[in-house]
Amino acid sequence: MANAMLQKAKIAQQDEYYTQYVDIQTEINAYLEYDPNTFKGKTVLLPCDDPEWSNFTRFFAENYSALGLKKLISTSYAPDTKREKYGVLFDWAARDIDKSRGRIFVLDRDVTGDGRINFDDIEWQYLDGDGDFRSEEVRKLRDESDIIVTNPPFSLFREYFAWLIESGKHFVYICNKNCVTYKEVFPYIKTNKVWLGATPQSRDLIFRIPKETAKRFLADELAMKGSKYKIVNGEVFGRSAAVWMTNIEHGRHHNPLQLMTIADNRKYSRHKEVRGVGYRKYVNYDAIDVPFTDAIPSDYDGVMGVPISFLDKYCPEQFEIIGIGLELADMKPIKARLGKLDGGPRLYTEQDGELVRQYERILIRRRK
Ligand SMILES: C[S@@+](CC[C@H](N)C(=O)[O-])C[C@H]1O[C@@H](n2cnc3c(N)ncnc32)[C@H](O)[C@@H]1O
């Protein structure tokens, strides 16, 4: 019980992780490199934002003309609603606003009359409610927009994803790496309706965090030292195994991986688990285990289980996704041998007579 509460608190604290400008810039630039007109004439909605502070708003406002935007809309969640639950990042108390209400910020014209449309031209007003993305008024804004971009609250990720899909719009969002395995999400990845953004999974995304969270991290109440936070120039940043996801083309997922044959992997693989060993079959699914993406053999026609990080390199013209261990693993032979089940469905190999539980795997097959 205590564990479940701690887990909930850990997830909730990530609701207040704020994205760095450079990370937004890197991701969005990749779409522009692929197609400079990606945002041209479009209305962009940034829900779950704090427009006065958010780097999402700053980035899109500062690049309003360069992107050719028609309109930028950001909405913010009422500070009071946040504070009660998770603590604050900014000094809201000092601000003369009604903190029980959400706000809407719009940029679509040159208000200052300086001949440019930028951050200084943003106009704002209160929303009727607290700015919850699920509210009728924010839903309406969603339906008016063309592209929806944000780092949503992690604890509401499933709801946010359903809300995006329901909209039928284009989108870019940040989420925890594990979210790709959710049963609500994975079918969209499998059928190439949603894919990883351009930023590699290996990039260490760090986020600005409320002071309370930073204090807790430093006191090591909730943090595993080092892995949950990073100190940069004296500021404590939250660390999260986060990835960008999208349904907008950025071109990078159409580059096929250059791979070696089974025989060459056995001889030359840089991984000791593969070199001189080859590939093990799963005990509970008809496929071989490939523990590293760069060890995928080029000449195997059957099904292969690969780590989640494969999605970074996934080229739908090269491979077909069959499913995920979570949904495909047959746990009967495991239960029969171990007499118990350890956690959820997982793929197992056998090594020296012992069953070895693998990390989550995606099952793929080479396209011919
Ligand atoms: C992970 S933070 C990201 C903030 C900002 N988009 C960024 O990346 O810098 C998520 C934001 O959503 C807000 N939020 C939490 N629950 C929300 C809800 N139900 N509707 C809208 N926003 C919400 C949080 O208070 C927080 O400001």
The ligand as a Tripos MOL2 file, in Angstrom:
@<TRIPOS>MOLECULE
LIG
   27    29     1     0     0
SMALL
NO_CHARGES

@<TRIPOS>ATOM
      1 C1          4.5630   18.0290  -17.5900 C.3       1 LIG1
      2 S1          3.9810   19.6900  -17.3250 S.3       1 LIG1
      3 C2          4.4860   20.4390  -18.7940 C.3       1 LIG1
      4 C3          4.2600   21.8980  -18.8800 C.3       1 LIG1
      5 C4          4.6600   22.5340  -20.2180 C.3       1 LIG1
      6 N1          3.8300   21.9880  -21.2770 N.3       1 LIG1
      7 C5          6.1140   22.2600  -20.4930 C.2       1 LIG1
      8 O1          6.4430   21.2440  -21.0720 O.co2     1 LIG1
      9 O2          6.9640   23.0770  -20.1130 O.co2     1 LIG1
     10 C6          2.2270   19.4460  -17.4870 C.3       1 LIG1
     11 C7          1.3900   20.6820  -17.2300 C.3       1 LIG1
     12 O3          0.0070   20.3350  -17.3120 O.3       1 LIG1
     13 C8         -0.6720   20.8620  -16.1740 C.3       1 LIG1
     14 N2         -1.8350   20.0050  -15.9150 N.ar      1 LIG1
     15 C9         -1.9970   19.0630  -14.9660 C.ar      1 LIG1
     16 N3         -3.2160   18.5030  -15.0590 N.ar      1 LIG1
     17 C10        -3.8250   19.1160  -16.1170 C.ar      1 LIG1
     18 C11        -5.1050   18.9970  -16.7120 C.ar      1 LIG1
     19 N4         -5.9980   18.1150  -16.2590 N.pl3     1 LIG1
     20 N5         -5.4050   19.7850  -17.7610 N.ar      1 LIG1
     21 C12        -4.5120   20.6910  -18.2260 C.ar      1 LIG1
     22 N6         -3.2840   20.8530  -17.7060 N.ar      1 LIG1
     23 C13        -2.9460   20.0730  -16.6640 C.ar      1 LIG1
     24 C14         0.3630   20.8320  -15.0860 C.3       1 LIG1
     25 O4          0.0160   21.6920  -14.0270 O.3       1 LIG1
     26 C15         1.5930   21.2820  -15.8620 C.3       1 LIG1
     27 O5          1.6380   22.6620  -15.9690 O.3       1 LIG1
@<TRIPOS>BOND
     1     1     2 1
     2     2     3 1
     3     2    10 1
     4     3     4 1
     5     4     5 1
     6     5     6 1
     7     5     7 1
     8     7     8 2
     9     7     9 1
    10    10    11 1
    11    11    12 1
    12    11    26 1
    13    12    13 1
    14    13    14 1
    15    13    24 1
    16    14    15 ar
    17    14    23 ar
    18    15    16 ar
    19    16    17 ar
    20    17    18 ar
    21    17    23 ar
    22    18    19 1
    23    18    20 ar
    24    20    21 ar
    25    21    22 ar
    26    22    23 ar
    27    24    25 1
    28    24    26 1
    29    26    27 1
@<TRIPOS>SUBSTRUCTURE
     1 LIG1         1 GROUP 0 **** ****
